[in-house]
Amino acid sequence: MKQTNHTLVDVKLTFAYLAEQPIIHTEETIGNISKLKQMRVIYKGKPMSVPALSGNSFRGQLRDILADALCSRLSNQGKQLLKFNDNDIYTILYSGGALSDKSKAGNLIYDFANHLPSMRLMGSAFGNVMLPSKLAMTHIVPCAEETQEIMQGMYESLDMSIIPPPNEWTNARNLIFNDGPLTRKDDSKDLTRQRFVDLESQTDGTSATENQDPQQMIYYVECIPAGTWLLQQFYSKYPVDQLELGCLFDGLSTFLQQPTIGGRSAAGYGQVRTQFQGLVGSEQVNYPGDFPETVKDAVCAYQNYLTEKRDDILKVLTVQTEEINE
């Protein structure tokens, strides 16, 4: 394996997303409408609400991507079954853990931080102990009249040809619409959920369908419309080493293959066209475009590290492997 480069670098990337499908990121339901998350801004001296996606939503998405890539390599690209002996470890990988005085995960923090670049990069909770994240993310905020002032720094860090000029940004009230009507499925008529249950007869001798009213519900969901531009920034709170840098761009490369933000991507929502620009150390990084050799070498070093340290990582994760019978 090529010698690991221990040089530390700062990372700062500005992302521009163009919504190609409506974007959903709800936080509450009022009546039969699932409401979009909104953030408060001061516009012309008055507080206003604008739709936004929390930075934590994208952190969770990136954490899942990194965990999937890790498990894929540890399982020999899916040829072996990974059996976690401790459910807390699975939660740490995919959800960032949970703060709890009752958890015994605190004694795992050293080995995780030492062996898993993704843990150092994203951070996690180990019982009542926090491993701080090196990577910070802003909210994903739409380009609107009300957000011009707070987005000026991000806008000016991008090539001006990427997104429309601020004088063409629309009013925030035009960035919310109700999609629907949608319907939730009646589970009593879902045969796949009845394979262990007999719903045909009741104790009173009547059929289930005679006693049950329809369970379907018509509802609407607030969305950010297709055609909206949104901006976000990633930056390192602490300088990252080569393996952490490779981990980050390995995950971003996977995200960029089919980029989506927000919820219900499987139903077609949240598809975006993504561009970003920024700095890794003193080197410029642009996408679309080739990454600099520093980034390519870091990704290669990270992938090789996972391969060569596979047995050590499996031991730290207390994971057993089992061959899958064809």
N, C-alpha and C positions, 0 to 999 in steps of 0.2 A: 504494500500500500504506500502511496506517495506520502511523504512526511507532512503531517498536519501543520498548517501555518497558524501560529498563535497570535498573529497581529490582530489587534482590536480595531474595529471601525464603527463609525456612526452611520445610521441609515435614516433617510428621510425621503418618503415617496408620497406624491400627490396623485390620487386616483380620480379619473373622470368617468362616470358611468352614464351611458345613454340608454334609457329604458326602451327596450324593444317590445316588451309586454307589460301590462299593468303590474305594479309592485304592491304587495301586501305586507304590512307590519303592524298588526293590531295589538292593543294593550287592554281593551275592555269591551264588553258588549252591553249596549243600551237598547232595551227592547229587542228587536230582531235585526239590529245593525251592529256589526263588529267594527269598532272605531279604530282609525289609524292612530298610531303613536304620534304625538305632537310635542314640539319644544317651544318654549317662550323666548321671543327675541324683543329687543327694544327697537322700534322703527318710528322715526320722526318723533321721538320722545314718548311714545306710547307702547305698552306691552302688546304684542301680537303673537298669535299661535301659527306655527308653520309645521307641515308634516315632516317627519324625519325618521330615520332608522338608527337605532342605538348602535354605538360602536361595539357594544358587547354582543350584539347579534352576529356581527361579522367575526368577532373573536371566536364565538362558539362554532361557527362554520369552519373557520380555518383550523381550530383545534381538532374538529372531527376529521378533516382532511389529513392532518399530520398523524393522527392516531390510526386512521385507516392505512396510510402508507407504511407506518411502522409495523402494524400487524400483518400487512401483506408480505413484507420482507421477512418477518419472523416466522411466518407460516410457509415459507418457501413458495411464495406467490399462490397461496391457497391450496397447496398440495398436502398440507398437514393441518390438523385441527388444533387450535390453541385452547387449552383448558386453564382458566384462571382459578387458582386456589383461593384467592381473596377477592371478593367482589369490590372491596374498597379500591383496589388497584385499577380495576376496569373503570370505576367512576372517576378516578384521578385522571386517567388517560383521556377519557371522552368528555367529561363534564368539568374538569378542573377541581374535583374533590368537593368536600363540604366541611365547613368549620363545625367541629363538635368536640366537646370535652370527653365524650364517651368513646370516640374513635381511637384505635391503637395505631393509626397510620403515621403518627409523628416520628416514629423511629425509621421510617422509610425515606425521609427527606434527603439525607446525605447521599444514599446510593442512587436515588432518582436524579438528583442534581448532578451527580458525578458521571452517570452513564447515559443520560438522555438529554441531548441538546434541546429537544422540544420542550422539556420541563423548564429549563433555564430561560428559554425564549418566551414561553406563554405563562409561566408561573402556575401555581396550584395551591390548594389547601391540603395540609396533611394533619388531620385531626384538629388540634387547636394551634397549629403552627402554619404560617404562610410562607411560601417560597415566592418572592416578588417576581413579577414579569419584567423582562427587559424591553418588551414591545408595547407601545401605546397606540391607540386608534381613536380618532375623533368620530363623532356621529357622522352618518351619511346624510348630507343636507342638500335639498334641491336648490337649484339656481332660481331665485325669485326676487322680486323687487325688495321684499322685506329682509332678504339675507345678503344683499349686495355688500353691505359694510362689513359684516362678520366673515364673509367669504373672500374678501379682497386679497388677503395674503395667499390663500390657496389658488385663487384665479390667476394671480400674477406670477405664481411659480410654474404655470403651464404655458406651453406655446399658445399664443393668442389665437391660432387658427383651429385649435381643437374644439372649443366650445363657443357658442354665440357671445357677442359682447354684452355687458351688463344692461345696456339700454334696450336690449331685446328680451330681457327676462320678464316673465309674466308675473301677475299678482298671485300670491300664495293661495288665495281662495279658488283659483282655477286649477289647483293641483290636487284636488280631492274630488272623487266621484264615487257613487255607489254602484258596485257591480252586482248584478243579480237580475231576477231572483234566483237564488241557489236553493237546493234542497238537501237536507240531511237524510240519509238512507234509513228506511224502516228495518231495524235489525231483526224483527220478528219474521221478515220475509227473506232474510239472507241465509240461504241454504248452507253456505260454507261455515256459518257460526252455529249451525244446528247439528253438526256431526256427532256431538256428544250429548245432545239434548233432544228429548221427545216433546215437541210442542203440540202434538196432535190432540192429546187428551188431557183433561184436568181432573182433579180429584172429585169434582161435582158431576163428572160425566160429560160435560160440554166441551166443545173444541176450543183450542186456544184462540182461534180467529174469531170465534163468537164473543169472547170476553174482552178482546183487545181492540181499542180504538187505534186508528192509524198513528204511527209514531213519527211520520215525516213532518218536517218543519221548514217553512219557507223563510229564508233570511237573506240579508244583503251584507256586503263587506265593502268598507271604504278602501279605495285604492289610489295610488299615485299613477297618473295616466302614462301610457306609452308616449315617447317623444320628449319626456322630461330629462334634463341633465341634472346629475347629482355629483357632489364632490366629497372626498374623504381624504384624510391624511394619516399615514403610518409614520411613526418615528421611534427610534430607540431611546429609551430613558437612560440606558447604560450601554456603553459600547459592546458590540457582539463579536465573538470569535469566529473563526472560519466555519466550524461545524454548525454554529447557530445561524450564521448567514446562509449556509447551504440548506439548512432545514427550512428557513423562511422561504427561500426561492424555489425549493422543491415543492413546498405546499402551494405557493402562488402559481407555479407552472401547471399544477393539477387544476386549480381553480380556473385558470384562464382557458382551459380546454372547453369548458361548458359553463361560463360565468353566469351565476344567478345571485340575487340578493333578496332578502325578505323571505316570506313564507310561501308554502304551497307550490314550490317549484315543480313538483311532479304533476301538478294540474295545469302547468303552462305559465304560471305567474313568475315574475321576477327576472326574466331573461334580460341581460344587459350586454351592451357592447362596451368593452373596457379598454381604457388607455391609462397609462401612468408614466410619470416622469419624476426624476429625483436624483439623489446622490447616494452612493455607497462609498464612504470615505470621501475622497476627492474626485471619484469617477462618476460621470454622468450615466444614468440608466434610463432607457426609454423603451416603452412597449406600446405598439408593435415595434419590433426591431430586435437585433441580436443583443443579448446581454454581454457585458464586458467579460474578458477572460477571468478576472477576479471572481465574478459571480459563478461562471461555469465551473471553475476549479473548485469553488466552495461546494456546489451541488454534488459534484463528483466525489469530493472528499467525504461528504456526509453520507452518501449512498454506500461508498466503500466501507465507511466506519460501521454502519449497521450490519453489513455482511460479515465483516471480520470480527466484530464484537457480539455476534448473534448469541452465542452461548452465554456470555456474561450478562447480556441484557435479559435473556430468558430467566436466568437465575434471579436477577434483581426483581423482575416482575412476578416471580414465583409461578411461572407458567410452564405447563407440561405440553408437549407436542404429541400428537397421535396421527398416524398415517390414515388417510382417507381411502377406504376401499372403493375401487372403481366399480 
